[in-house]
Every structure is written in C-alpha cells, then in structure tokens.
Amino acid sequence: MFVKTFGSAVYGVNAYTITIEVNVSGDGAGYSLVGLPDNAVKESWLRIHTAFKNTGLNTPRKKIVVNMAPADIRKEGSAYDLTIATGILAATEQIVDGTEIEKYIIMGELSLDGSILPIKGALPIAIQAQKEGFKGFILPIQNAREAGIVKGLEVYGVETISDVVGFFNGTKVLEQVMVDPRADFANAVSEFDLDFSDVQGQENIKRAMEIAAAGGHNIIIIGMYYTPS
C-alpha cells in the first residue's frame, strides 16, 4: 500500500514542506530510506521499530520503502520520526483512513517507549502549513503552544504515538490548542521573577524608583563600592 504524509524542514526562519512517501509491499522484506537523509534521519527506523514494539503496534515483516521529497533538499534531525511512523502505520492499515493524514503536517521525535519528544522550529512550520492550506499540525505537546499562535490552523499536541493512532482512528479525542497572544501578554505584564520585597533595605532608592515608574520618568542609579584597606 502507498501512503503520503507531510513534514517540514526548517532553514533559518523559513520552513519547507517535505513529502514522506511510504510504500509497503509483500515482495520481500527490509527497510529502505531515500531522499537525502542525514544520519539522524537514517537512525529513525530503530526508534520507530522499538516504539512500535513497546506500544503494542505491529512492525510489518514486508518490504518498506520511504522516500523523502524533494530529494535535493537535505533532511536533518530526528523530528521526522513521527512523520515516517505515521506513514508506515497507515500503509499497513493500522491507521484506517490513510487519506485523512494527508491533511496534516506531522512532526515529532520518537522515544523508544513510544513517547514523543520536542522538536525545533514549530512556529515557522505552523506558519508555512497555514499558508499551504493544511488543515492542521500534529506535534509534541511541549511545542503545541508555540504553534498554536498561528490562526486558521488546527494544532494538536500529542504525548505518545498511540495518541496519533487513536486520533486518526477516531478512538481518541485530542484537544485543539488555541493561543491568544494578546491575553498572554496582558497576563505576563504583571508577572515578574523579582520583586522589591526581595531587596533588603534601600527604602529611599526603592521609593525613588516607584515615583519614577508612576510618572513614566527615566532614572539612573549610580552606586559606589567601598573596599576596606
């Protein structure tokens, strides 16, 4: 069976959509990965195979060919683990509707126990996905708020590969992550790591700073250090 999934490559501040083509056939056995992957991408099969085993998913004993297109762009890092794994699951019909996954960008690094580790570049990937008309973005839950800033894109954070399978098979409901940057900024305005209560003494200096802040004035503090001879 032939299936497509979609990931993304980030170069600088720009993201480029990567098509993952997965073909599973009965004429032999083995795993082949092509499309200019680096060593971290080539190692993905070991992570995927072990994650399948540890989460009760089936590893097909068939010939698996994975192509990462376009082939002239170098694919780097481990964030394609989930993209490739989802394609294999759909091609082996462990994900029932293989066409639905083509509507999403799917990214994430797989741990050997099936949990999904964070990725880099979630925001530019989400922006590009929205521009290209993808329905949604499935990524590690740790990166979900970063991607959720982008409007017009459904963002779902997942913790394990089982979450992804359940989502596409309709057995698990994922909560869409929606972020309001204005509200977050307003809430953060009054939150500080340090406070005047952390300063012992110096009441006259603190009072002067309060007056300057209340009136919107500038202030300069000049300190003198005394070193006993």
C-alpha positions as CSV (number, residue, x, y, z in Angstrom):
1,M,0.0,0.0,0.0
2,F,1.2,3.5,-0.8
3,V,0.7,6.4,1.5
4,K,1.8,10.1,1.8
5,T,2.5,12.0,5.0
6,F,3.9,15.5,5.3
7,G,6.6,17.0,7.5
8,S,8.7,20.1,7.2
9,A,12.3,21.2,7.0
10,V,13.4,24.5,8.7
11,Y,16.3,26.5,7.3
12,G,16.8,29.8,9.2
13,V,13.4,31.3,9.7
14,N,11.8,29.6,6.7
15,A,10.1,26.2,6.6
16,Y,9.7,23.9,3.5
17,T,7.2,21.2,3.3
18,I,8.6,17.7,3.0
19,T,6.5,14.9,1.5
20,I,7.1,11.4,3.0
21,E,6.1,8.7,0.6
22,V,5.7,5.2,2.2
23,N,5.3,2.1,0.2
24,V,4.8,-1.3,1.9
25,S,4.7,-4.4,-0.4
26,G,4.8,-8.1,0.1
27,D,7.7,-8.8,-2.4
28,G,10.4,-9.3,0.1
29,A,11.4,-7.7,3.4
30,G,13.6,-4.9,4.7
31,Y,13.6,-1.2,5.1
32,S,15.0,1.4,2.7
33,L,15.1,5.2,3.2
34,V,15.9,7.6,0.4
35,G,15.7,11.3,-0.3
36,L,19.0,12.7,1.1
37,P,18.5,12.0,4.8
38,D,21.3,12.6,7.3
39,N,22.4,10.1,9.9
40,A,19.8,11.1,12.5
41,V,17.0,10.5,9.9
42,K,18.5,7.2,8.9
43,E,18.5,6.0,12.5
44,S,14.8,6.7,12.7
45,W,13.9,3.1,11.8
46,L,15.4,1.7,15.0
47,R,13.5,4.2,17.1
48,I,10.3,3.5,15.2
49,H,10.6,-0.3,15.3
50,T,11.3,-0.2,19.1
51,A,8.5,2.2,19.8
52,F,6.0,0.1,17.8
53,K,7.1,-3.0,19.8
54,N,6.8,-1.2,23.2
55,T,3.3,0.2,22.4
56,G,1.7,-2.9,21.0
57,L,1.8,-1.8,17.4
58,N,2.8,-4.2,14.6
59,T,6.0,-3.9,12.7
60,P,5.4,-5.2,9.2
61,R,7.6,-8.0,8.0
62,K,7.4,-6.7,4.5
63,K,9.4,-4.5,2.2
64,I,9.2,-0.9,3.3
65,V,10.5,1.9,1.1
66,V,10.4,5.5,2.3
67,N,11.1,8.4,0.1
68,M,11.6,12.0,1.4
69,A,10.8,14.5,-1.4
70,P,12.1,16.8,-2.7
71,A,15.2,14.7,-2.9
72,D,17.5,17.6,-3.5
73,I,16.9,19.1,0.0
74,R,18.9,17.6,2.8
75,K,16.7,16.2,5.6
76,E,18.2,16.7,9.0
77,G,17.4,15.7,12.6
78,S,15.1,13.3,14.3
79,A,11.8,15.3,14.0
80,Y,10.7,13.1,11.1
81,D,10.3,10.0,13.3
82,L,6.6,10.6,13.8
83,T,6.0,11.6,10.2
84,I,7.6,8.3,8.9
85,A,6.0,6.2,11.6
86,T,2.5,7.5,10.8
87,G,3.0,6.7,7.2
88,I,4.0,3.2,8.0
89,L,1.0,2.7,10.2
90,A,-1.3,4.0,7.5
91,A,0.3,1.9,4.8
92,T,-0.2,-1.2,7.0
93,E,-3.8,-0.2,7.8
94,Q,-3.2,0.2,11.5
95,I,-4.4,3.7,10.8
96,V,-7.7,3.0,8.9
97,D,-8.1,6.2,6.9
98,G,-4.8,6.9,5.2
99,T,-6.2,9.9,3.3
100,E,-7.0,11.9,6.4
101,I,-3.4,12.1,7.4
102,E,-2.5,14.0,4.2
103,K,-4.4,17.0,5.6
104,Y,-1.9,17.4,8.4
105,I,1.7,18.3,9.0
106,I,3.1,15.7,11.4
107,M,6.4,16.1,13.3
108,G,8.0,14.7,16.4
109,E,10.9,12.7,17.7
110,L,10.1,9.2,19.0
111,S,11.4,7.8,22.2
112,L,11.9,4.1,22.5
113,D,8.8,3.8,24.8
114,G,6.6,5.5,22.2
115,S,6.5,8.9,23.8
116,I,7.1,11.9,21.7
117,L,10.0,14.4,22.3
118,P,10.1,18.1,21.5
119,I,11.2,19.5,18.1
120,K,12.7,22.8,16.9
121,G,11.0,25.3,14.6
122,A,7.4,24.7,15.5
123,L,6.3,28.3,14.7
124,P,7.8,28.6,11.2
125,I,6.5,25.2,10.4
126,A,3.0,26.2,11.5
127,I,3.1,29.4,9.5
128,Q,4.1,27.5,6.3
129,A,1.4,24.9,6.9
130,Q,-1.2,27.6,7.2
131,K,0.0,29.2,4.0
132,E,-0.2,25.9,2.1
133,G,-3.7,25.2,3.2
134,F,-3.1,22.2,5.6
135,K,-6.0,21.5,7.9
136,G,-3.8,21.0,11.0
137,F,-0.4,20.4,12.7
138,I,0.2,17.4,14.9
139,L,3.4,17.8,17.1
140,P,4.8,17.2,20.6
141,I,2.7,18.6,23.3
142,Q,5.7,20.6,24.6
143,N,5.7,22.7,21.3
144,A,1.9,23.0,20.9
145,R,1.5,26.5,22.4
146,E,4.2,27.8,20.1
147,A,2.4,26.5,17.0
148,G,-1.0,27.5,18.4
149,I,-0.2,31.2,17.9
150,V,-1.0,30.7,14.2
151,K,-4.6,31.3,13.3
152,G,-6.5,29.2,10.8
153,L,-4.6,26.0,11.6
154,E,-5.8,23.2,13.9
155,V,-2.9,22.4,16.3
156,Y,-2.9,19.2,18.4
157,G,-0.3,18.3,20.9
158,V,0.4,14.6,21.4
159,E,2.4,12.8,24.1
160,T,2.7,9.3,22.6
161,I,2.4,7.6,19.2
162,S,-0.7,5.9,20.5
163,D,-2.4,9.3,20.7
164,V,-1.8,9.8,17.0
165,V,-3.2,6.4,16.1
166,G,-6.2,7.0,18.3
167,F,-6.8,10.4,16.8
168,F,-6.9,9.2,13.2
169,N,-8.9,6.1,14.0
170,G,-11.4,8.1,15.9
171,T,-10.9,6.4,19.2
172,K,-9.2,9.3,21.0
173,V,-10.2,13.0,21.1
174,L,-7.4,15.5,21.2
175,E,-7.9,19.0,22.5
176,Q,-7.1,21.7,20.0
177,V,-4.5,24.1,21.2
178,M,-5.5,27.7,20.8
179,V,-3.4,30.6,22.0
180,D,-4.3,34.3,22.4
181,P,-1.0,36.2,22.3
182,R,-2.6,39.5,23.4
183,A,-4.2,37.8,26.5
184,D,-0.9,36.0,27.3
185,F,1.0,39.3,27.0
186,A,-1.5,41.1,29.3
187,N,-1.2,38.4,31.9
188,A,2.6,38.4,31.8
189,V,2.8,42.2,32.2
190,S,2.2,41.9,36.0
191,E,4.3,38.8,36.5
192,F,7.9,39.3,37.4
193,D,10.7,36.9,38.5
194,L,11.9,39.5,41.0
195,D,10.1,41.9,43.3
196,F,11.1,44.8,45.6
197,S,10.3,42.5,48.5
198,D,13.5,40.7,47.5
199,V,15.5,43.8,48.2
200,Q,16.6,44.3,51.8
201,G,16.8,47.9,52.9
202,Q,17.4,50.6,50.4
203,E,14.0,52.2,51.1
204,N,14.9,55.6,49.7
205,I,16.1,54.1,46.4
206,K,13.0,51.9,46.1
207,R,10.8,54.9,46.8
208,A,12.5,56.9,44.1
209,M,12.1,54.1,41.6
210,E,8.4,53.8,42.4
211,I,7.9,57.5,41.8
212,A,9.8,57.4,38.6
213,A,7.8,54.4,37.3
214,A,4.5,56.0,38.3
215,G,5.3,59.2,36.4
216,G,6.9,57.5,33.4
217,H,10.3,59.1,34.1
218,N,13.8,57.9,33.4
219,I,16.1,57.0,36.3
220,I,19.8,56.3,36.7
221,I,21.3,54.7,39.7
222,I,25.0,55.3,40.5
223,G,26.5,53.0,43.1
224,M,29.7,53.3,45.0
225,Y,31.6,50.4,46.3
226,Y,33.8,50.7,49.4
227,T,36.6,48.3,49.9
228,P,38.3,48.3,53.3
229,S,42.0,48.8,53.0
